[in-house]
């Protein structure tokens, strides 16, 4: 296994990452909310790249996985800046493809817009897996939003573990300033969006709204029959890898 290393974030927080060198475009995997680079999809993408001598970068956001920092201090803005700093410091390829899972699908848009604004033409494509842009808007009830506006933390049942999932007011207020689905989203690179038809966390309609808001004319949405939010079955991961190969 490729060694886990660390790089300081713009705020000096040690950010854990794995990197394998190779040809480009480099694939950069962005995990979901409260997830990390040890997940099955991230690991499969990394192994696929390593075996084919393609450059790949995985990372844990601050407060997640093996990175330093406090999860309660995390925001989309902070995590976007960490992603961009790691790309600048570690990715040798001139172009990158951002792969975003769930919340990582929102981050891939934010990071992609920043890469485009830098004027260096580094963004070669985007691949979303149950991408969840704007979930601060559609992912909470009116009562929960009132709690968050008041500075309270919202706890929700976690179907993937014993501990409830927290949403901190700091995260939610920042996210509300970064919503994108009102469009247009000024990204013109190829985009592929994979979404399970049985996703109970992110409605498949979000990927359709996402596709409509993008300025790119090369956007494809693939709905996976029987697929849940994680899209981590063998067939789902095989679809993801095939999709990446068509772009890379």
Buried (B, 14 or more C-beta within 10 A) or exposed (E): EBEBEEBEBEEEBBBBBBBBBBEBBBBBBBBBBBBBBBBBBBBBBBBBBBEEEBBBBBBBBBBBBBBBBEBEBBBBBBBBBBBBBBBEEBBEBEBBBBBBBBBBBBBBBBBBBBBBEEEEEBBBBBBBBBBBBBBBEBBBEEEBBEBBEEEEBBEEEEEEEEEEBBBBBBBBBBBBEBBBBEEEBEBEBBBBBBBBEEBEBBBBEBBBBBBEBBEBEEBEBEBBEEBBBBBBBEEBBEBBBEBBEEBB
